[in-house]
Amino acid sequence: MRPKKIKKTDDNKLLIYWNDNSESLLDVNLLRDECPCVHCKGETVIFSSYIPIKDPFKAAGYYEIEKVETIGNYAIQIFWKDGHNTGIYSWEYLKELSENKKSED
């Protein structure tokens, strides 16, 4: 599954139109809180793990998107106004976030 179009709405959400004619509406705060990068989510490599420490203070622009770029045919990279830009959001991950959000509603 791939998006046909992605756009930021006026109410701080990302609207994704998928090629199966479904839509996903994801809150920008959720996207930032669920950033998949190592700095935000951590990682385990062989016998070593990195678990990030959650900072209770958010920098200015933490939840504001500066721009979104596609990465090949499989993902987007979100550039946040606080300078963070290392998260790669695959199509599958975006769809999963959308489905998880729907099940919580």
N, C-alpha and C positions, 0 to 999 in steps of 0.2 A: 504494500500500500504506500502511495506517495501523495503528497499534497499537490493540488492544482494551484492553490493560491494561499498565501499567508499574509494577514494584515493586522496591524495594531488598531484596536478600537479606541474611541474617545474615553471609554470608562476603564482604561488601563487593563485591557485583556488582549490576548492574542487569539484571533479567529483563524482557524485552519479549515480550508475546504479540501477534502480528500478526493482522490480520483474514483472512489466508489460512491460519490455524491453524498457522503456523510459530512458532518461538520463537528469540529471540536472548538470549544470556547474555554481557554485556559487563562486564569488570573495571573498577571505578571508576578505578583507576590509568590504564588505557588511555584512558578517556574524558577524564580531565584532561590527560594527555600529548598527546592529539589534539584538544584544545579548538580549535574553528574560528575563534575571534575574531582580530581583527587583532593584538592584543597578543601572542598566542601563536603564530600562524601567519604573520603579516605580510600585506602586500598590495602590489599594483602598481596605480597609477592614472596613466594616460597615460604620461608619461615618468619618473615617480618611483616608487621602490620603498622599502618599509619592511620590513626584515628584523629580526625581534626577536633580542635577545641572550639566550641561554639562561642563566639564573642557576643555578649548581650547588647553591645552598642553597634548600631548600623551607621556606616558612613553616609554622608550626603550623596544621593543618587543611587543608593543601594537597590532600590526597587524601581529604578527608572531605566528603560531601554534607550540606548543611544542609537544602535542599529542592529540589524539582523542580516547575516550573510548565509547563503547556502554553502554546504560542504559537500562537494561531489554530488552524487545522486542519492545520498543516504541520510543527510542530517542538516541542521542549522547550527550556527554559532551565534550566540547572543552577546553583544557588547553592551555592558552595563555602564551607566554614567559615573559609577564610582571607580572605574578602571578595570573591573573584573571582566575577563573574556575567555577563560580557559575551558568552559563547559561546552561540550559537543552534545547536542540533543538529537539523537537519531529519530527517524520517523517512528520506529517501534516504541521508543521511550515516550515520545509525545502522545502517541495513541494510548499507551499504558497509563500515563498521567490523567488523560481525559477519561478513560474508563474507570479508574479508581475514584476520580472526582464524582462521576455519575453515580457510583455505588454508594458514596457517602451522602449524597443529596437525598 
